[in-house]
Each structure stands twice: as structure tokens, then as C-alpha cells.
Amino acid sequence: MQPIENVTYNGGEWEPALVVKAGEDVIPKENFEASYTDNIQAGQAGVLVKPATGNANVTGSMNGTFTIDKCSI
């Protein structure tokens, strides 16, 4: 998975777009699903990427993190 850029707190749930690769090849989005944790408040958020339900072409899983920065008023 490519690094996920920081986002800024906006009161909503963040689910940044992901680029998942097998070596140098990008895995099409329909082949995996992502679940996010701690992705509303400022701080460290997590994402778990695993094969899409029923997809027999992709195995394994990977974890990633991204930062939700505090907003300025």
C-alpha cells in the first residue's frame, strides 16, 4: 500500500483513497476492501486492507496508518 497523505479534521469520517500494490502492479479497487479505525478525531487513524468478499485472486492482508491533523479556526 502506498503511504496515505495526512488529512485535516473536519468533524466527519475520513476514508482516504488507497493505492494497493502487489510488487509494482496496482491491485484494482474491486479486488480489495478496506476497513478504517479511529478515523474521525484528530490523531492517528488505521486501515486494514483485505481481499474483497468472494475474491479468490487476492490473498493476505495489510495494515496502514494515516494522520488526521487538527484544524485551525
N, C-alpha and C positions, 0 to 999 in steps of 0.2 A: 504494500500500500504506500502510495506517495505521501509525504508529510502533509498534514492538514493545516492550512493557514489559520491564524488567530481570527476570532470574530469578536464583536463588541456587544456587550449586554444590551438587550432591547426589551426585556420582560417576557419574551417568547421562547419557544423551544427551538434550539439550533440542531439541524441535521445537515451538516455541510456535505456537498457533493464529494464523492470519493473516486479515486482512480486506483483500481486494484490491478496488480500485475502478477503474472507468472513468468519470472525471468524478465525479459524485455517486452513480452506480449501483454497488452491490456486485456483484461477479462471483461467481456460485455456485462453491463449492469444487470441484465435479466438473469445472469448466471449466479448472482450472489445476493444476499440480503444483509442489511446492517441493523444492529440494534444499539441504541445510544443510552448512556447513563450520565447523570449529573449534568445535563445539557441545557439548563435554564439559568441558573445563577452564575455570577462571575466566579471564575476559578478553573480548575482542571476538569475536563469532561472526557468521557471514554466512548469508544465504539468497538463493537465486536462484529467482525465480518465472517460469514459462514456461507456455505453453498445454499442456493435457493432451494426451497422445498421441492422435492421431486427431481432435482438436477443431479444426474449421475456422472456429469463430465467434470465436476469440480469436487475436490476433497479438502479436508483440513479447515482450519480457521485461523484468524489473526486478530490481535488486539491493537488498537491505536488510541492516541490521546490528542486532544486539542485544547486550546486555552480560550476561555471566554473572558475578555478584558472588561474591566469596569468602564462604564460610560462617564462622560463628562457632562455636567449640566451648565 
